[in-house]
């Protein structure tokens, strides 16, 4: 595997800073050490050399140029004529834009497998250009590489806490405080009020303790912005800068949706400024819609309904799930998917048979996932319901997913690229799958819910869902069985 690092990652890795340790030095050092340990090749681009030469500080420029000689240097590739437009650049390009475009060109040319950068703008450009599954930030790259090369990764956990359990001195609150403290409003006064009200919160902590992700909730029943029913307001939704791009936002949103479902909310809403494009993209991906009305601060209002009505019948099963779930299903077709315990624990760690008695709750990974197998089926379509059947030890359906896409892929690198940064299978396992046949069925899906209590094999046989313990993916074809599955899944648990 070959990885290209942006200038900001190179500088952090070399800790090139005049006054103190670079803010990302620890992460970058771990990243470089991990790459060397697992045999990943690291490269810089001539664009980084150009960035360094534009540095005004002569001492820093000289130190950077010396360090640069210790890194592999890519050669430049010709830029496709349409790449700048696809990435959203407008002419004329600034020097920084030209440098960034060259990094995207390297990705597009496949001279490297991944780009690691701390530049949010560049990540957005990569996504617009269709390169989203190959561009990532430092923390996300560390998680990804550890899983890919079989090193131990502890899934981040979301803790349920009350606001008074959060220290006002938490670093994650600094930018929120700066943004929302004005001449007429004090963030600290608001946060004191929130703590006194014992507001429900969800947090993601680092192993050392500081909070990486924070969501603060409030229940409203006075129809804010005309929203009907019992409404959950997400007052604060924040991911620490060094954790953006590591799926922490998706995990925190998953916990928020679980909370909204458990407390029987009819809708969820959040307000945010236009500059928060990353959060806006995340919300839209999971069914939040922008209202025309704005908040008194001029913020955009995003709303997600949790209760479909009779006028939603025209939505496809996948669109229905995105708009109202998870959990929300319109079951038209269903497939039983056998999954071995070790892969079940990768995909659904929160459904482990023996969870930690004292661990934080809820825990697990995010919503967008991938499942790989050698099944010969060509029947799967977007919107199909997946009934994940844990084989061997449990012999029961434990989790439900919704298909986004299913494709036979004939080369390991293409599988990794297709899966992107969803649930990661070790590279050795992917290659082992190809040793047993020419293709791997790569299923991208969204987790809808866990099944509790599980549907055991005897129940499945009795209902006609399967005739025997499934050994490969099988479609539920019996009409009575399909009616039973619909009864279980249509309507939120």
N, C-alpha and C positions, 0 to 999 in steps of 0.2 A: 504494500500500500504506500502511496505517495501523498504527502500533505503539503500544501502551500500555506505559509503563515503571512498574515498581513504585517505591515510595519509596526502597528501597535502591539502585536503579539511578540514580534522580534525584540522590540525595545523592552518589553516587560520581561521576557525570558533572559535577556542579558542584563537586566536591572540597570538600564542606562538612565540614571537620574542624578542630578547634581546635589540635591538637598537631602533626600531621604530614600528609603526603599520604595520602589515603584509600587503603585497600588495593586497591580496584578502580578507582582513578582512571584508570590507563592503559588498561585494557580499556574502561571506559565512555567515555572520550574517543575512542578508536578507533571505538567503536560509533556515537556521535553523529555524528562526522565522516563515517563511511561512509553513514549514513542521509541526511545532507544532500547528499552527493555523488551518490547515486543517486535522490534525490527521494522518499524515504520520509518520510511525515508522522509526527511524534512527539507523543504526548499523555501528560499525567498525568491522574489521576482526582481528583475531590473527596476521595476517601478519603485520598489522599496529603496534601492540605491539612490534613485532620483529624489525620493522624499527626503532622505537623509541629507543629500547635498543642498536642499533648500533650507536646512536648519540654520538659523542665524548664529547660534552659539558655536563658536569654532571648536572649543574643547569637546563639547558633546558630539559634534560632527566628526571630529577626528577619532574619538573613542568608538563611535558607532561604525565608522568605516573599517576600523581594524577588526571589530567583532564580526562584521559582515563577511569577512574573508573565510571565517570558519564554517560558514553555511554553504550548502549546495545552492547554486544559482541556476534557475531556469533560463532557457532561451525564450525570446519573445515569439509569440504565434501571431499570424495574421488575424485581425479582428473581423468577424463576419459582418457584412454590410448592415444587417438589421439588428445587431446585438444592442447597440446604444439605444435604439428606439424601443426595443422590447424591455430593456431595463429601466426605461422612463427618463433617460437623459435628454436634455434639449441642447441644441447648438447655440453658441459655441461652448465647448466644454472647458471648465477651469482646469488648472494643473492637477488638482486633487481628483476631479472627475475622470481625467484622462488616466491617472494612475489606477483608480478603482476599476475602470473599464478594462484595463490590461489584466487585472486579476480575474475578472469575470471571463475574459478571453481564454485565460489559461484553463479555467474550469470547463468552458465550452469545448476547448480543443482536446480535452481528456488527457492533457499532459500530467495532471494530478487528479487524485480521487476526491479530495476534500480541500476546502478553503476554511481556515480558522481565523476569525477576526473578531475584534471587540467593537467594530464600527456598525452601529445599528442601521445607519443609512445604507451601507453597503449590503447588509443582510436583506433589507427591503428590496434593493435593486436586484439582488440575486433571485429573490422570490418572484419578482415581476418577470424576470427573464426565463423562468422555468427551471432555475437551478437551486431551488429551495432545499431539496434533499441532499445537497452537497456543500452547503455553507452553514457554519455553526460557530458558536462562541466557545470560549475556553472551557467553562465548566461543563457544558454539554458535550464537548469533544472528549473530555476525560471520562465521563460516564459512558459515552458511546464506545470508546476504544477498550475500556475495561470489560464491558460486556462482549464486545466483538472478539476479544482475544482470551476470553474465559477467566478473567480475574474477578475476584469477589467484589460485588457491588451491593451495598445495602440500599434498597429502594427508599427514597425520601418518604417521610411520613407526615401526614397532616394531623395536627393536634387540635382538639376542641378545647378552647379556653374562654374565660370571661375577661372582659377588657381590663379589669383591675389587676390581672395577672401579668399584664404587659408593661414593662418599664417605659416611662416616657423618654428614657435615654437610649432606647434601642436605635441603632444606626439607621435602620430602614425608615425611621420616621423623619429623618433630617430633611430629605427632599420634599416630603409631604408637608412638613412644617413650613418650609420656605415658600412653597407654592400656594398654600392656603392661608398664610398669615398676611393680612392687609391692614390698612389703617383702621378699618372698622371691624375686623374679625381677627380673633386669636386662635390659632390651631390648638395651643396648649389649653386654653379655656374650654374649647370644644372637647378635647380629649379628656380633660378632668370630668366633664359632664358625662361623657360616654363611660368612663370608668365607674363613676358613681351609679350609673344606671345598670351596671353589670351586663353590658351588651355582649351578645354571643359573637365569638370571633373564631377564625381558623388561622393557624400559623404553621409554617414549615420552618423547622430549625436546622441549622448546620450541626454536625456532630459536636462541635465545640460550644454550641449554645446560641450564638446570634441568630436572629430571625432572618430567613431568606424570603419568606412570603407571608403576607398578612392580608386578611379580609375581615372587615368589621361590618356587622349586619344591624338592620333595624326593621321591625315589622310596622307597616303602615296600612291603615284601613280607611283613610280619608280621600282615596282616589287621586293620588298625585298624577299630574299630567293627564287626567282622564282615565287612568288605568283602573279597571274594575276589579273588585274582589280583594282578598287578602294579599298584600303585596310585600315582597322582600326588597328592601333597598340595600344595595351594596354601597355602604358609605365610603369605604376605603378598600381598594384592591391594588396591592403593591407588591412587586417582586424586586428584590435587591438587585442593583445594577450588575453585579458579578454572576447572578443566577439567571438573568434573562437569556432565553434561548436554550435552556436546559430542561424544558418541559415543566418547569415549576408552575408557570402560569396555568397550563392545562390541568395540572394536578389540583391546584387550588380552586379552579373553576369546577372541576369534578366534585370536590368536597362541598362547594357552594350549592351545586345542583342537588346533591344528596340531602343537604340540610333543608333546602326548599321543599323537596318532596316529603321528607320526614315530618315537616311542620305544616304540610298541606297548604302551601302557598299557591295562589292562582297565577301569580306573575312575579317576575324579578325585574328590577331596573337599576341602572347605574348612570351617573353623569360623568363626563370626562371632557377635557379640553381637546381641541382639534389636533394639537401636537402629539397626543398619545395615540399615534397610529398603530403601534404594536398591539396595544390592548384592544383597540377598535377592531383590528383584523381578527384577533382571537375571539372576541364576542360574536362577530358576524359568522365565523366558522361554526359556531355552536348555536345558531338560530336566533341571536339577538337582532332586532330590527331598529333602525334609527327613526326617531320621531321628527316631525317638522318643528315642533316646539322646542325651545331651549330653556335651560335653567336661568335663574336670576343672575348668575355669574356669566352667562353666555356659553355654558357648556352644552355639548351634544348629549341627548338623552337616548339611551339604548334600552329596549324593553324585550323581554322574552316571556311569552305566554306559556303557562304550564297546563292549560286546559283547552284542548281542541273543541271546536263546535261543529255543528252540522254542515257548515259551509266549507269545511276543510277536506271533504271527500275527494276532491280532484287531485290532491297532492299525491305524489308517488310515495311508496313505502319509505324510501330513503329520505326524501324531503320532509315527510311527516315526522320521522324520527329526529331529524336535525332541528326542525322548528319547535317541537314540543318536548323533546327528550334531552338526555336520558333521565328517567326511563319513559319511553313512549313508543309504541309499536303499532303498525298496521300490518298484520301478518297475512300475506298472500301465498307465500311458499316458505317451507321450513326444511332445514337439513340438519341431521345429527352429525356432529363432528367429533370423532373419538380423538382424545388427546392424552398422551402419557403423563404421569404425575409430574415429572421433572419439567416438562414444557408447560403444563398447567400452572405450575408455581411461577414460571417466568411471566406468563400472560396475566395471571390473576393472583398475585401474591396475597391480596387481602382475603382470598378464599382458601388459604392454607388450612389443612386438616387440623394442625396443631399450632394455632397462632400463639404468640407470646402473651402470657397472662397479664404482664405488666407493661406491654408496649403501648405506644400512643395509638389513638383511634380517631377517625378511620385511617388506614394506611393503604399503600398500594402504588400502582403506577397510573398513567394517564388514560385518556379515553380512546385516542386513536391508536390502533394496534395492527399488528400483522401476524398471520399464521402461515407457516410453511409446512407442506406435506408432499407426499408422493402420490396422492389420490389421482386416479385417472379421470375423474369426473370433469365434464365440460358444461355442466348444467347451471353453475352458480351465476347469478345476476345481481346487479345493484339492488339493494332493498330486501334481499332474501334474509330471513331470520336464521341465525346459526345457533343450534343447541349444543353447547360444548359438553361432551360426555367424558368425564374423567374415568379412564379405564384402569384396569389392574386392581388398585387398592380400594377405590370407592364404588366404581361401577354405577355412576349416576351423572345426570345432567346437573351442572353446578353454575353455569353462567350462560348468558344470552348475548349475542352480538348481531350487528346488522352489516351486511356486505356493502362495501363501497365499490370494490372491484376484485376480480379474480382472473389470474393470467398465468399461463404456463410460461416459464422462463428457462432458458437453455444454457445459462452461463452464470457462475457464482457471483462475479462482480456485478452483473446486471441485477441479480437478486438483491444484493446489498443496496444498490442505487434505488431500486424500486421501493424497498422497505424504508429507506431513509433513516430517520431517527426515531421511528416507532419502536415498539418492543424489539429488542435486538437479540438475535440468535448468535451464538458463538460461530466465528468463521469456520472452525474445524467441523462443526455440525452441518453447516451449509454445504461444505465440500463433501462431507460424508454422504449427504443426500444425493449428490450428483454421481457418486461412485456406484449407486444402486440403480441408476437410470438416467436418461438424457435430459430430463426436465424436473423442475420443482414447481408445484402449484403454489403461487404466491397470492394469498388472500389479504387484502387490506379491509379492515372492518372497524366499526365503532362499538365499544362495549356499551350495552344497554343496561344490564343489571346482573346481580348475582341471584341465584335461585335458592330460596330459603323458605321451607325445607327443600332439600334437593329431590330430584325425580329419580328414584332408584330404578334399576334395571327391571325389577318385577313390575313396578308401576308402568314403565314404558311398554313392556310387553302386553300388559293387561289392557292398556289404552290403544294398542295397535300402532304405536309410534315406531317400534322396531319389532322384528320377529325374534332376534337373538342379539347378543352383545355385538355392537357394530365394530368391524375391523377397518372400515374405510368410511368416507363420507357417503351418507345415504339420504335420499330425499324422503320426506314424509308424504306418502301418497294416499294412504287410507283416508277416506272422507271423514269418518268418525274421529280418527286420530287428529286430523287437522282442526276439527271443531274443538276438540279438547285443548289443543295447543293454543288456539285463539282465545278460548275462555280463560286460560291461565295468563296470557300475555297482553291481551288488548285491554287497556285499563291499567292504571299505574298500580304497582304493588303497595 
